[in-house]
Amino acid sequence: MSQSGARQRMFEESDRPDVALITNHGYAGVEIPIGGAPDTGGQIVYVNTLARTLAESGYRVTIFARGGFPYFESETLRDEPEYLGDYARYIFVPGGGDRFIRKEDIAAVLDEEVDWLDAFVCKEASARGCPSWAVYEFVNTHYWDAGVIGMRLVERWRNDVAASMATDLLTGAISPEQLDRVLADRHRMALGEAPAYHLGAILLDSVVCGTGVPPVAQNCGADVSPVVRSLPQRIREAASRWVKAAWQARDADAETIASAVEDALSKATDRTAPAVHPAIAAEAMGQAILARCSWRAEQLERELRDADRHVWTPHSLGELKDENFRDRPADVRRDLKFCERRNHERVICHRTRAFAATSAEIAERLRTHYRVSADRVFYFPPCVDGKVFRQHTADEQQAAYQYLADISGIPIETLQAAKIVFETSRMDHTKRKDLLLRAFARAASETADAYLFIGGGPENDLFKTLTAERDARPELRGRAFLTGFIPEEHIGPLFSIADVFASASEMEGFGMSVSQAAAAGAAVVSSDLVPFAVQYVPNDALIVPAGDEDGFAGAILRLLEDDEDRVRRAARLAEKVQALDWTIQTSAFIEFLREQGIVSAEERTQA
């Protein structure tokens, strides 16, 4: 049996509790082209590492990501499960066709993904004999697009809960065909959003009205007088039908229910147009029925809450990104669709129980701009995978040095004796790799034994522009290199090789690459828009105002020339970043969800 097959069997035969993570955009998967693909970088590293840590803590983890399009720089479609380990897997969700879609445009395909994902979870639930919402102890979504998917899944699961209630309470009071239509149309009706209203509306609609009035759930039309005149008759007949059919209310008085509905109508008469009276009647009748079946009403409320196990991790917010780009030209801002993104985020915040903020700024904006109370937010910054990002031995570094030698044409011995300045991230204008080239050019003119390696792809127009700029500067020839996509096996050792890690990025939710460099033992030069540097290590990293070319040149040169300062800063950075431990933070996250009532109180045994 292949390794994949063995892991699939191990996963499927496990009786561990399940957790779902959703990360929807970019090239998410087991093999991540870090810095080498559009919309793919730190967030996917975060999700994968969180999944592995949850698996180590005793959970079985499924990561859902958009699929149906090819892997990066491949013809193979992303449609088969992948396994991060024995207890963590990727499931690729189709939707939007067979082409990559950038995150700013992905809203158009989310409905398709929700349909597929709902059917997938329903099948899992059927096999286990449980409702869909009970398959996963919690669903943790990442970024706004996955947040919308998680929110929509909860809406559907609440519709299922409300449909079960309606079936229980209306059996015998309406025809089997009408019950079938309720079940079939539960999502279109948004049954879980207004269960009492729909309960009353369905019952009222089942009454055949002699005046030919259309059902209450439909548009009443311009001539509302027949509706008003017929309502008392319809209310009493509907109440009588339900009382006769519902054994739960065998002692109930239909007149009492009808009076409650008419009382609600009477209170609304002076302030509401007659055309909306049927909606008021429907809501009042549903509430009156639930009041007669208090046990079922309590169960409904409990199950509607239990069906919402969604936790949102934004990673960034449109409000913050909009602020970072406030001075940019309109054509740049327009392409980032900040208004659309803010609206999605606002709805997610309104309809989600718990949140994880990866930076203090995100936690603050959730509170100030989206009215999320502080007690519902867990601070969960990107942690560092100590197995990968650490100080590697000379033997472990050898293959990475060979990789740099092959790219640069510089002998390994020369590189090992020199000082290495390193940066890697996706090939995007916001990372300001152009500024790093210019800053290093000025530093290189004053020091002879330093080399700059900039990682990241794809080899797009920006890559070509950076290559041309580098080639046009004599001081960078043979001193600065663009690596393109870096193979995963070299990532950890390359961070360890770096004497200085420099990030001029102007658009970061946290700055995972900077924290990873700190854990690997590199000194850091960072822009003041990298939250990790500013919040965690402001006295140990050299922090430069974003866009300040002179400042970056001076900071890089300072660390290259002052060995004692560089080594001292690197040691302090490595010590402080130890607080960002995945196992400790994940355990605290689960405890937070337990306190929120989202996961069960049962403790998990670490695997």
N, C-alpha and C positions, 0 to 999 in steps of 0.2 A: 504494500500500500504506500502511495506517495506521502510526503510530509503533509501536503495540503489535505489529502484524504484522511490522514490520521488525525489531524487537527480538527477537521470537520466532525469526525466521529466523536472525538473527545468533547468538543463543544456541545454537540447535540445530545449526548448521553449524560451530560452534567445535570445535576439537580440544583445548581446555584440559583439565587435570585437574579432576575434580569434587570439591566439598565440600558436605556437607549440614549445615544448621543447623536445629534444631527448637525452636520456641517455641510453646507449645500453648494457653495461656489468653489471655483478653482479645481485643481487636479488633486483632490483628496484621495488618499489611499495608503497602503502599506509602504510603498516606495514613493517618497515625496521628492520631486525635483526642486529641492530647496534653493530659492533664489533663481530658479531656472524656468519658471512658468508663470504666466499671468495669474494674478489673484491667488497665488499659492506661496505660503511662507509660514510665518510664526503661528498663525491660528491653527493650521493643520498639525504642526509640531505639538502645540498645546493639547489638542484633542487626542492625538495618538498617545501622548504620554499620560494624559489623564485616564484614557482607556486602559492602558497597561497597569497603571497604579490601582484602578478600581478592580481589575482582574486579580492583582496580587492581594487585594483586600477581601476577596471572597465572592466577587460578583461575576456574572457572565454578561459581557458587554457587546452590544451591537451598535456599530457606527453606521448611520445612514448618510449617504452622499449622492449627489446627482451623478447618474451614469448614462449609458446609452450613446456616449460619444467616445472617441478614441483616447487612449492613454497619450500623455505628452510625447510628441515626436514618435508616434507609432500609428499603425493602421489597425491595431487590435482594439475592439470595443470594450469599454468598461461595463461589463454586465454580469460577470461571475463573482461569487463571494471571494473575499481575500481574508487571510487570517493573520492578525498581529501576534498571536500566540495561541495557546490551547483554549483560552477563554475570552478572546476578543476578536471580533470579525468585522469586516466591511460588507455591507449590502448596498449595491448601487441601484438608485431609484431612477427609472426612466422618466422623461418629460422634456419637451422642447426640441426633440429631434436629435440628430447625430452630430451636432456641432457644438464646440465650446461656446458658452455664453458668458460674457463678462458680468460681474456682479451687479453693475448699475442697470443692466437690462433684464435681469433674471425674474423680475416680478411677473412677467407675462406667462411664465411656465409653471408657477407654483401650484395652481389649481390641478394641473395634470399630475404633479408629484404627490399632492395630498390624496388624490383619488387612488393612486397606485399604493401608496404607503398605508392608507386606511384598509385597503383590501388585504395587504400583506399581514398587517397586525390582526385583522379579523380572522384570517386563516390560522395564525399562530394561536389565537384565543380559542378557536374552535377545537384545535388539537388538544388543548389543555383543559377544556371544559370550563373556561372562565370568561368574563366579559373582556372586551378589547382593552378597556382602560386599566385592567388589572394585570396585563401581561408584564409591564415594566414597573418597577418600584418608583422610578422617576424617569422623566424625559428631559434631558439637558440639551438645549439648542444653542447654537453659536452663530453670532452675527444676526442682522435683522432678517435676512431671507429665511434662514432656518427657524428664527423666532416666529415668523408668520406661519410656517408649516406646523410647528408645535402648537401654536394657538388654534389653528384650524382643526388639527386632530382632536384637541380637547373639545372644541365645539361639536364635532361629530360624535364623540363619545358621550357627551352630555345629551345629544339628540337621542342616542341609543337608550340612555337611562330614562329619559322622558317618554320615549315610545313604549318602553316596558311598563311604565306607570299607566299610560293611557290605555294600553291593552288590558291591564289588570282591572282598571276602574270602569271601562266602557264595554267590556264583553257582556253581551246580552242586551245592552241599551242601544247599540247601533248594529247594523248588519255586518256579517263577516267580510263582505266585500269592502265596506267602508273601513273596517279595521285593517284590511290588507293595504288599502290606499294610504292610510296613516303611516304604516310601517315603511312602505315604499317611498313616501314623500317626506319622511322625517327630516332629511337634511335640507330639502328645498324649503320646508316650512320653518326651519330653525326651531324645532320643537323644544330643544333644551334651553333656548333663550327666554321663552315665555310659556312654561309648561301649564300654568293655571289658565292663561288666556286660551291656549289651544285646546285644553280639555273642555272648556265651556263652549268654544267655537265649534268644535267637532260635534258636540252634542246638539247644539242649536241648529247646525247645518243638516243634521239628520232628520229634523222635523220638516215634513212636507207642508209648506205654507199655501193655503188656498188662494192667496192673492198673487201668487207667482213671484214673490220676492226672492231675489237671488240670495245665495248663502251669505252668512255674515262675514266669512273670510274673504269675500269678493267685494269689488267696488259696488257701492250701493246705487250709484248713478245719480242723475239730477233730480228725479222725482222721489223724494225721501218720505213723503207722507204715508204711503202704504207700509213702509218699514216701521215707522213709529206706531201706527195703528196695530200692526200685527205682532209687535214684540211681546206684549203681555200674554197673548195666546201661545206663542212659540215658547216663551219662558216656562209657562206652567206645564205645557205638554212635555217639554224636554225634562223638566224636573220630575214629573210623574214617571216618565220612562226610566229614568236612572234609578229612582227609588224602588221601582218594581224589579229592576234587573240586578241591582247591586246588593248582594247578600250582606256586604259590610254595613249597609245603611238600612237594614230591614225595619228598624224602628224609627227611621227618619221620617219627617213630615215634608212632603213635596211643597206644601204651602210655605213652610219656613224657608226653604231654599229659594222659592220664587220671590218671597218678600224681601230676602236679602239682596237679590238682583235688582228688584224694582227700587229698593232704597238707594242703591248705588246710582241708578239712573236718575232718580229724583234729585240727588245731591249734585249731579252734573248738569241738570237742565239749564240752570241759569248761566252757566259759563261755557257750555259746549254746544256746538252746532248739532242738530238732530242727526246729521249724516254719520257721526261717530258713535252714536248711541249703541249700535250693535256690538262694537268693540268693547264698550264699557260693560254691556250685558254679558259678553263672553268672559271677560276677566272676572266679573263678580260671580258668575255661575261656577267657574272653575275653582275660585277661592272657597265658595260655599261647599262644594263637593269635598275638597281637600279638608276643610274644617270638620266635615262629618266622618272623615277617614283619617284621623290625626296620626295613627300609626303609619299609614302609607305616606302621608305628607312628611313625617319625620324621616322615613326611609328615603324618600325622594331627595330631601335636602342633604342628607348624609351622602348619598350616592353621587349627587351632582358635584359635591365637593371632592369626594374621593376620585372622581373621574378627571379632576384637574391635578395632574402631577407634573406640570410643566415648570421648569426652571430655566430662565433665560440668562445667557452670558453674552452681552452685546459685543465685547472686544473693542468696539469703538462706537461712537454715536455721531449721528449727522450734525448735531449741534456743535460738537467739538471740531469736526472736520470743516464745517462751514466757517467757523471762526478762523481756523488756520488758513483758509483760502479766501478770506473776506476781501483782500486787496488784489486778487487775481482778476484777469479780464473776464468779461461775461461769457465768452465762448469756452473758456476753461471751466468755469463754474457750471455752466449749463450742462456740460457733458457728464458731470458728477451727480446730477439729479438730487440735490440736497433737499429740496422741498418734498419730493416724493418719499425720500428716505425718512425724513423726520415724521411724516404722517404715518408711515408703517410703524416706526418705533413708538410713537405716541399710543397707537392702538394696542400694540403688544403690552406696553406698560399698564394700560388700563385693564387688561384682561389676563394678567399673569400673577401668580401668587408669590413667587420667590425669584430672586435675582442673584447673580454672581458678578461682581465688578472686578475687572482686571487692573484697574488703576484708581487712584483717589479722585481724579478728574471725572471719570465715568460715574463713580458713586455720587459725587456732588451733583452732576448734571441730571442723573436719575431723580434726585430729590428736588432740585430747583426748577428744572424744565419739564419734567414728566410726572411730578407729584408722587413719587414712590417713597413710602416711609422708610426711614433708615433701618428699622427693625426687620425689614424684609430683604435687606441686601447683605450678602456675605462677601467679604473682601477676599478675592482669590486671584492674586496676581499670577502671571506665568511663572512657574517654578523652573528649576533647572534639573535636567536629567544627569545626575552625577556619574552615571555609568558611561556617558558619552563625553560630557563636557567637564574635563578634569585635566590635571597636569599629566600628560602622557610621558612614558619613558622614552629614552633615546631610540631604543629598538622599535617601539610603537610608532615613532615619528618618521622612521626611515622611509616607508612607502610614500608618505605625504611629501617628504623632501624630494623624492624621486619624481613625484607628480609635478611639483613646482619646477624642477629642473627640466623636465620634458617640455613644459609650456614655455619656459623662458630661454632655454638654451644655456643657462648658467650652471656650472658644475655644482654638484651637491655640496662639496667641501666649501665652496665660496658662500653658498646660501647659509650653511650651518654656522659660518663665522660672522655672517652679516646680521643686521637687524631687519626684521620683517614687519612692515605695516600692512594690515589686512582689513578688508571689508567684504562682506557678502550679504546680498539681499536680492530681491527680484529687480530686474532691469526696468526701473520706473523713474520718471522725472522727479518724483517726490523724495527719492533717496539721495539726491544731490551728489551722485558719483562724479559729475563734472567738476563740482567745487573741490572734491577731494583730489582729483587729478591736478588742478591748478595749485592747490595748497601744497601738495607734495612736491610739485615742480620747484616751488620756492624753497622748500626745505632741502630737497635733493641737491640744489646748487651749493649748499653749505655743508653737506655731509656726504662722504663718498661710499659709505658701507651700508646703505639702506636701500631696500627694494619695496615697492608697493604692488600688492596683488589684490585686484578687485574681482570678486566672484559675482555670479548672477547671469541669468539669461532671461528670455531667449535672445538670440542674436538679431534683435529687431533694429528699427531705425535709430533708436537711442544708442544701442551698442555700436552701430556703425559710426554715429556722430562722435562718440567717446573715443573710438579707435582713431578716427581722423584727427581729433584734437590732441591725443597723445602723440601721434606720429608727427604732428606739426611742431612739437616742442622738443628741441634738441636735448634739453636737460632731462627729458623723460625716456629718451631712447635707450633701451637696455636696462631701464630702471623701473618702469611701470608696466604692468601686464593685466590684461582682461582675461580671466580664466574661462568665462562662460559658465555653463552648468558644472557644478562640482560633484563628482561621484560621492555617494553617501558615506562610503568607507573612509574617505579622507576628511570628512567634516570635523570630527572631534580632534584628530591630531593636528589639523591646520590651525584651529583655534589655539591649541597648545603651543604650536610653533611661534605664533605671532608675539612679537615684543609689544606692539601697539595695535589695538583695534580702534579704528576711527569710524564714526557714524555721523554724517552730516544730515541725516534724515530730517525732513520737515513734516512728516505725517506718520506718527507712531501711536498705537494704542498703549504700548508698554515699552517695547524695545528689547525683545527676547534675545536678539543676537548680541546685544551689549551685555546682558546679564550672563549669557553663555560664555562670552569672552572673559568676563570677570572670573567665572568659575574655573576657566581653563588656565588662569594665571597671567593673562595679558593686562597691560596698562590700557586705560581707556581715554580717548578723546571723543566727546559727544556734543551734539547740538543741544540747546536748551529745550528742545521739543521732544526729547526722548524721556518719557516719564521715569523709567528705571533709574537713569543717572541722576535726575533732579531730585527724586523722592528718597532713594535708598542710599546713594553714595555721593552726595553733592560735594563732600570735602576730599574725596579720594579720586574720583574721575576729574579730568580737566574738561570743564563745561564751557562751551563757546556759543555766543548768540547765533541762531540759525542764519545762514547766509553770509556769515562773516569770514570771508576768505583769508584775510590777514590773521584773524584770530586762530583759525585752524592751522595755518602754516606755522605760526609761532608755537602753538601747543604741541604739534607733532615734533617740531625741531627740539623743543625743550625736553621732551621725553627721550628722543634719540640721543641727545648730547649728555644728559644727566643720568648716568646709569643707576646711581644710588636712589634718586628720586623715583625713577621708573620702577625699580624693583620694590621699593617700599610701598608705593601706591598699588602695585599689582598684588602684593601680599595682603594689604588691607582689603582690597576688593574681593579677593578669594575668600577671606574670612567672613566678610559681611554677607556675601551671597549665600552662605550656608543656611541662612534663615529661610531661604526659598526652597524648602524641601518638599517634594511632591507627596511623599507618604504622610507627613505631618499635616499638610494643608488639606489633602483629600479626606483624611479622617475627620478633621474639623468641619469640612464641608458636609459630610454625611451627618454629623451631629447637628449641624444647623438645620438640615432638611428634616431631621427627626423632630427637632423642636418646633418646626413649622407645621408638623403633622403631615408631611408629604411622604415620608418613608416610615416604615413600621418601626416600633421601638426595639425590635429584636436586634441584638448585636451580631455582627458578621465575624466569622473566624478567619483570620488572615491565612491565605494559602501558603 
